[in-house]
Amino acid sequence: MTALVLPWWRERSRREQILLLVLAVLVLAITLGFGVLRPLAQARAEAADRLSVATVALGDVRGMAAAIRAAEVRTRPAEALPTIERVGSRASAAGLTTERLDSDAGGRVTMRVPAVKPAMLLRWIAELETADGIIVDRLAITRNGDQTIAADLALRDARR
């Protein structure tokens, strides 16, 4: 292929060679623009659209989940629920990620929260105590490397 093109190229004048190089650069730029950059921009726009639709759907699902949890709580009185279920549902509703959630035969619940902001944990404990009558028997806190703490809690129902 080069053997055919090289003699043809040498036959061209300097001016023709420059014009052909400019033409090749323009063809390459147009091909790059329309063949690569435009499809990438279109794919990015479509991905942004899908993300916005998924974000709205996630909000709808979270709203429905809260309504379902509220309906479950209304159908069974809080006293009928085991303490571990009340603690677990309150923790998930507050957005706490529990590493461990166990219950013993006496109804005492132990849990570990690996990372939580201190103010959020104290607010959750206060709401748990006022709304459900569940109190803290034991609380051990260790500081994480960031602005969070890890907490080991032992909880029990004060009404029982």
N, C-alpha and C positions, 0 to 999 in steps of 0.2 A: 504494500500500500504506500509506504513511504517512497519507494522507488518510482511510483507514478506521480506522486504529488510534488516531490522535490524538484524535478526538472520543470514542471509546470510553474511552480512558485518562482524559480529563478528566471523564467522567461518574462515575468511581470516587471514593470518598471517600479521604481522606489515609491512613487505616488500611488500606484495600484496596490502595492503591498500594504501601505499604510491604510488605504481605504478598506481593503479586505480585513485587516486586523480590527479596525474600528467596527466594521460590520459584524465580525465574530464576537467582539465584546458586547455589542448591542443585543445580538441574538442570545448570548449567554445570560445577560442581565434580564431580558424579557422572559426567557425560559425559567430562570431562577425565581423571578417575581411571580409569574403566573403558575408555575409548576410546583413550587415549594412554599413560598411565603404566603400566598393567598390561601391555599388549602390549610396551612397551619393556623392562620388567623381565623378561618371559618371554623375549624375544629375547636379552637379556643373559645369562640363565641358560643358554639353549641354546648361545650362543657360548662360554661358559665350559666347558660339557660337550664341545663340539667341540674346543676347545683342549686339554683334558686328554687326549682320545682321540688327537689329533694328536701331542701330546708323547710319549705312550707309544709310538705308532707310530714316531716319529723315533728314540727310544731303541732300539727293536727293529731298525730299519734300520741304525743305527750299529753295533749289536752284530753284525749279520750282515755288515756291510762289513768289520769287523775280522776276523771269522772267515774271510771270503773272502780278504782280504789275507794272512792267516797261511797259509791253504791254498795260495795261489799261491807264497808264499815256500818252503813245504815241497816243492812239486812241482819247483821248479827250484833248484839250488844257487845261493847268492849270487854265486859267482864267475862263473856263466854269465850273470847279468844284467849289462847294461851299467851303468856307474857312474851315468849320468844317471837310469836307472830306479830304482836303489837310493836315490839322493839324493831323487828326487821322491816315492817312496813313504814314505821316512822323514819327509820334510817334511810330507806330507799327514797321516800318522799322528800327528805331533806337533802338528798344527793350525796350521802355518806357512802363511801365504798368500804365495806367490811371485809376484812381478811379472814376473820373467824367469827362465827355466831353459834354458840352452843347453849344448851339448857341442861340443868341437872334435875334429879328427881324432886327436889324441893321447890322447883319453879324458878330458881335463880338462873339468870342469863349472864353468860360471859361473852364478851365480844372484843375484837381487836380492830381498830381503825388505823391503817398504816400511815395515812397522810391527811391531815385536816387542819384548817386554820383554827387557832385557839378560840377566837370569838364565835365562830360557827359552832364548834363543839359545845361551848358553854350555853349558847342560845338553844341548841337542840336538847341538851340535858334539861334546861329550864322548861321548855315546852313539853317534854316527856313527863316531867314531874307534875306540871299543872294540868295537862290535858288527860293523862292516863293514870296518874297516881303511881308511876314507876319511879323509884328513887335509886340513887347510886350507893351501893355498899362499899365499893372499892374503886379507886381511880388511880392509875399509874400512867404518868405522862413522860415521854422522852422527846427531846428536841431533835428534829431532822436537820439535815444540812441546809435546807432552804427555809422559807418562812412558815413551815408547817410543823406539826407535832404528830407523834404516834401515841395512841391512847389505848390502854387496856382497861376495860370497865367490867365491873360486876354489878348487875342491876337486879332489883326485885320489886315485886308489886307490894306497895305499902298497905294495901287493903286486905291482903291475905296473910 
